[in-house]
Amino acid sequence: MKKSLKRTLITIALALPLFFLLAACGSNKSNSAAGSSAAKTVKIGIMGSDDRIWQAVGKVAKKKYNIDLKITKFTDYNQPNAALSDGSIDLNAFQHQFFLDNWNKAHKSDIVSIGDTVLAPIRLYSKKIKSVKDIKKGDEIAIPNDATNEGRALNVLATIGLIKLDKKALPTTADITENKLNLKITALDAAQTARALSDATAAVVNDGVANDAGLNPKSALYVEKVNKKSKPYINIIAANKKDAKNKTYLDLVKAYQTEATKKLLQKYYKGADIPAWDITLK
């Protein structure tokens, strides 16, 4: 073998380990960069079947904050907070502050609000009558049975003038002091109130339940008034307290609280859900 060729082969042999070492370092740097830019998955729980708003928010979150939003749908008001507490989901968005405060107290949990979403006035619906004035003696009215929404519904009936109540923030049917029409007020699971319209004369129905049931908010006999007293009923995005300052979760709140979301709420719900993160209540 010629000396020049031999030297060349030796040089190549000596250089190969250095080449692979550099390649490996480059690969590690590349993998490290890929890891740092990997999408962050956030699991959020909502109530009902209509997730059009959150699907749109998910697209914004992905594009702007590199968040992969996974939506879990629940059918029972007791499920989303339980799932949040046990870590099955990261956030939920289905409740107002009044509901959350009552839940934390009853279950000794530590869930907090990290952002406002909408204010959704509850409504009195009927498939049998056209006006509150048509409610007659002995008629049945269905209301939600969870502590906060039962009180909210009873306050609506009192505002209409159908009953009178003891002055309590969260009254129950036991706090009815006057019921001149001897109305049968039936407290049901919130998800069942819309179905009760087949039998009851009327029902006070939460907005999400009404939407899932295909009820037209414009057909309601009465709409809860929006004023300063509505503040505790603003819906929220909730997290476990330990995650209240989690940047990814706060970025998701930003992805929700946009003008684009306002337009979608108007498009889909025609004013039934009011954007509440910058609302002024009078």
C-alpha positions in Angstrom: 0.0 0.0 0.0 1.3 3.4 -0.9 2.4 5.6 2.1 0.0 8.5 1.0 -3.1 6.2 0.9 -2.1 4.7 4.2 -1.9 8.1 5.9 -5.3 9.0 4.5 -7.0 5.9 5.9 -5.4 6.5 9.3 -6.6 10.1 9.3 -10.1 9.0 8.5 -10.1 6.3 11.2 -8.9 8.8 13.8 -11.6 11.4 12.7 -14.6 9.0 12.8 -15.0 9.0 16.6 -14.9 12.8 16.7 -17.5 12.9 13.9 -19.9 10.6 15.8 -19.4 12.5 19.0 -20.3 15.8 17.4 -23.3 14.2 15.6 -24.5 12.9 18.9 -24.2 16.3 20.6 -26.1 17.9 17.7 -28.8 15.3 18.1 -29.1 15.9 21.8 -29.4 19.6 21.2 -32.0 19.0 18.6 -34.0 16.7 20.9 -33.7 19.2 23.7 -35.0 22.0 21.5 -37.9 19.8 20.4 -38.7 18.9 24.0 -38.8 22.6 25.0 -41.2 23.4 22.2 -43.5 20.4 22.7 -47.2 21.2 23.0 -48.6 21.4 26.5 -51.7 19.3 27.0 -54.5 20.7 29.1 -57.6 18.7 30.0 -60.7 20.8 30.7 -64.1 19.5 31.9 -67.4 21.1 30.7 -71.1 20.3 31.2 -73.3 19.3 28.3 -72.8 18.4 24.7 -72.3 21.8 23.2 -68.5 22.5 23.0 -68.4 24.9 20.0 -66.9 27.7 21.9 -64.2 25.6 23.6 -63.3 23.9 20.3 -62.7 27.4 18.8 -60.7 28.4 21.9 -58.6 25.3 21.6 -57.6 26.4 18.1 -56.5 29.8 19.4 -54.7 28.1 22.3 -52.8 25.8 20.0 -51.8 28.5 17.5 -50.8 31.2 20.0 -49.7 29.3 23.1 -48.9 25.8 21.8 -51.5 24.2 24.0 -53.3 21.0 23.1 -56.8 21.3 24.6 -58.6 18.1 25.5 -62.3 18.5 26.3 -64.1 16.1 28.7 -67.9 16.4 28.8 -69.9 15.7 31.9 -73.6 15.2 32.4 -73.9 15.7 36.1 -73.1 18.9 38.0 -71.4 16.8 40.7 -68.8 15.4 38.3 -66.5 18.2 37.1 -65.3 19.4 40.5 -64.8 15.8 41.7 -62.7 15.1 38.6 -60.7 18.3 39.1 -60.0 17.4 42.7 -58.8 13.9 41.9 -56.6 15.1 39.0 -58.6 13.5 36.2 -58.8 16.9 34.6 -56.7 20.1 34.9 -59.5 22.7 34.8 -63.2 22.9 34.5 -65.6 25.5 33.1 -69.2 24.9 34.0 -70.0 26.7 37.3 -70.5 30.1 38.8 -68.7 31.4 41.9 -71.7 30.8 44.2 -71.8 27.1 43.1 -68.0 26.8 43.6 -68.1 28.4 47.1 -70.8 26.0 48.2 -69.0 23.0 46.7 -65.7 23.8 48.5 -67.5 24.2 51.8 -69.5 20.9 51.4 -66.5 18.9 50.1 -63.6 20.6 51.9 -62.0 21.1 48.6 -59.6 23.9 47.5 -60.8 24.9 44.0 -60.4 28.5 42.8 -61.4 30.7 39.9 -58.7 31.7 37.5 -60.9 33.6 35.0 -64.4 34.6 34.1 -66.3 33.3 31.1 -70.0 34.2 30.7 -73.0 35.3 32.7 -75.9 33.1 31.8 -79.2 34.2 33.2 -81.6 31.4 34.1 -85.0 31.3 32.5 -88.5 30.1 33.2 -89.7 27.9 30.3 -93.0 26.2 29.5 -94.4 24.1 26.7 -98.0 24.5 28.0 -98.5 28.2 28.6 -97.5 31.4 26.9 -97.3 33.8 29.8 -96.5 33.9 33.5 -100.1 35.2 33.9 -101.3 31.8 32.7 -99.9 30.0 35.7 -102.9 28.8 37.8 -103.6 27.3 41.2 -102.0 23.9 41.8 -99.7 24.0 38.8 -96.3 22.3 39.0 -93.0 24.2 38.5 -89.7 22.3 38.4 -86.5 23.9 39.6 -82.9 22.7 40.0 -82.1 20.9 43.3 -78.5 21.8 43.9 -78.1 24.3 46.7 -77.1 27.4 44.8 -79.3 27.0 41.7 -82.3 26.0 43.8 -82.0 29.3 45.7 -81.5 31.1 42.5 -84.6 29.6 40.9 -86.7 30.4 44.0 -85.6 34.0 43.9 -86.7 34.1 40.3 -90.2 32.8 41.2 -90.3 35.4 44.0 -89.3 38.2 41.7 -92.1 37.2 39.4 -94.5 37.3 42.3 -95.5 33.7 42.4 -94.1 33.1 45.9 -92.6 34.9 48.9 -89.4 33.9 50.7 -87.5 34.4 53.9 -84.6 36.8 53.2 -81.7 34.4 52.6 -78.9 34.4 50.1 -79.6 30.7 49.2 -83.2 29.9 50.1 -84.7 26.4 49.8 -88.3 25.3 49.4 -88.5 25.3 53.2 -88.0 29.0 53.1 -91.2 29.7 51.1 -93.4 31.9 53.3 -96.3 32.5 50.9 -97.6 30.4 48.0 -101.0 31.8 47.3 -101.5 29.6 44.2 -100.5 26.5 46.1 -98.0 25.7 43.4 -96.2 22.4 43.5 -92.6 23.3 43.3 -90.5 20.2 42.5 -86.7 20.3 43.0 -84.9 18.0 40.5 -81.4 17.4 39.3 -80.6 20.4 37.1 -80.1 18.2 34.0 -83.7 16.9 34.4 -85.5 20.3 34.5 -85.8 20.7 30.8 -87.3 17.1 30.5 -89.8 18.0 33.2 -91.5 20.4 30.8 -93.3 17.4 29.4 -95.3 17.1 32.6 -94.8 20.3 34.7 -96.5 23.6 33.7 -93.1 25.3 33.8 -89.5 24.9 34.8 -86.6 27.1 35.8 -83.8 25.9 33.6 -80.1 26.7 33.6 -78.8 28.0 30.3 -76.5 25.1 29.5 -79.2 22.6 30.2 -81.7 24.6 28.1 -79.2 24.8 25.2 -78.7 21.0 25.2 -82.4 20.5 25.2 -82.9 22.8 22.2 -85.0 25.4 24.1 -85.1 28.8 22.5 -84.1 31.4 25.0 -86.4 33.9 23.3 -89.4 31.7 24.1 -88.8 31.9 27.8 -91.7 33.2 30.0 -89.2 35.1 32.2 -85.5 35.9 32.1 -83.5 36.5 35.3 -82.5 40.2 35.6 -78.8 41.1 35.1 -77.5 43.6 37.7 -75.0 43.9 40.5 -76.6 41.0 42.3 -75.6 38.8 39.3 -71.9 38.9 40.1 -71.8 35.6 42.0 -73.5 33.9 39.1 -70.7 34.8 36.6 -69.4 31.5 35.2 -65.7 30.8 35.7 -62.7 28.7 34.7 -61.6 26.8 37.8 -58.4 25.1 38.9 -57.0 23.5 42.0 -55.5 26.2 44.2 -52.0 24.9 43.8 -52.4 25.5 40.1 -53.9 29.0 40.3 -50.7 30.7 38.9 -49.9 28.0 36.3 -48.8 29.9 33.3 -50.2 27.4 30.8 -53.6 27.5 32.4 -53.6 31.3 32.6 -52.6 31.4 28.9 -55.7 29.3 28.2 -57.8 31.9 30.0 -56.3 34.5 27.7 -57.2 32.3 24.7 -60.8 32.3 25.9 -61.2 36.0 26.8 -61.0 37.5 23.3 -63.1 39.5 20.9 -63.4 36.4 18.8 -65.0 34.5 21.6 -67.5 37.3 22.1 -68.5 37.1 18.5 -68.9 33.3 18.7 -71.1 33.6 21.8 -73.3 36.1 20.0 -73.4 33.9 16.9 -74.3 30.7 18.7 -76.3 31.9 21.6 -77.9 35.2 20.4 -77.3 37.0 23.7 -78.3 34.1 26.0 -74.7 33.9 27.2 -73.2 37.3 28.0 -69.3 37.7 27.9 -68.5 38.5 31.5 -64.7 39.0 31.8 -65.0 42.7 31.2 -68.7 43.3 32.0 -69.9 46.2 34.0 -72.9 45.3 36.3 -75.2 48.1 37.4 
